Amino acid sequence: MEKRDYDAIVVGSGPNGLGAAITLQQAGLSVLLIEGKDTIGGGLRSAELTLPGFVHDICSAIHPLAAESPLFKALPLHEHGLEYISPPISAAHPFDNGTAAVLKKSMAETARLLGADEQAYLQLIKPLVSDWPNIAHATLGPLTIPGHPIAMARFGLNALTSAELLAKIRFKTMEARGLWAGMAAHSIQPLSNIATSAIGLVLLAMGHLRGWPVPKGGSQSIAKALASYFVSLGGKIETGLYVHSLQQLPSSHAVLLDVTPKQLLTIAGHQFSSLYKWQLQKYRYGMGVFKIDWALDGPVPFTAPQCLEAGTIHLGNTLEEIAASEKITSVGMHPERPFVLMAQQSLFDPSRAPEGKHTAWAYCHVPNGSTTDMTQAIEKQVERFAPGFRDRILARHTMNTLQMETYNPNYIGGDINGGIIDIGQLFTRPALRPSPYRTSAKGIYICSSSTPPGGGVHGMCGYHAASRALRDIFDLKPLALK
């Protein structure tokens, strides 16, 4: 193999770019990681967005998948400064009557609090929690023949069901149906869509396996730990270089791009086959998000006391209300009562705010590319379940879909999942190919959330893309994950 500046170059330092760079460097290659911004991290960044001393997560905030990622669990990230804090309650789902359903580490307690649906919840979730160690790698990767086919089939039968249908079959109570709807709404698509149960099931399982932890100091802590470990292996990081063309890169045997199909076409489209370019051009992006960060004079005054013990709050009341909100948004309209996904990191991580003060983080789904200001709608939803909330706001910072895309070019139209994860793009993202990570040009790979398993902070898209490149280009095997 002829000598080049680097064996491999990774463009983009989000969790998948970092995951790819680490996997390549662990194999003994010389790897350069390039980031367009001045700081690494992609969706893993934190900053004082409102007032001095108030640290806000700019994108991702709560990290159940990061804590249980087969890749991240195999790395000594705690030795590089990463510390997780687990709230007593992973997620709370308040209702208009002042009560709340909750996701706790204890499966039995979570189920018991669902009343008449106690056994139905256990029958649904207990097998998945037991099977997860055997199916985690297959679930968080490309479509392959699973090593544990019975366990995978057991998961798949439920996962491929629409969230609405699964609720109809399994649950009777408002509490169970509401809790389930909030989990499934993380899929960012109508709950009537096939396979919307997949993400909801995984999130519930994560709650019982590890909880939904908060990284101490902010989400940036995950990126810093990954980068520190990469550099400790001999990897090199260059920031402040926004890549528009392959011509900007030093010579290498492989290039892995942590970008979505839109940027991939711009950077390397001239080297692709007509069929592959056509497939990338047909790639579909999903709903966007409108996000708010608040600096607060005290904790959010939720009526339901369980909410004060939860890191994540789902605001949407009943399944029917959440389903209607997501459906309205998917057809290009803005609901009066949007489903709001909220986090309150400072309740459990005092480093996020000055003593006695707090931060809160929230977003709702909006049509892709929307510039509508959803501040009032979101704050009205919070006030609905936490009367007096507005009186505690010291400052706020908002981002619409276009501002989200400006901040991170992978968020096309505000889509934080790198493309809609519906049945048509669940395993064939970004194109129908034997390996979704290979492009049609030799030595060029895509390693972003636009490949399986999709969005979320887990690094597995990067791991699988790097594994493919190691085999194809260097005839090497990647680090084996459990």
Disulfide bonds with the S-S distance in Angstrom:
none
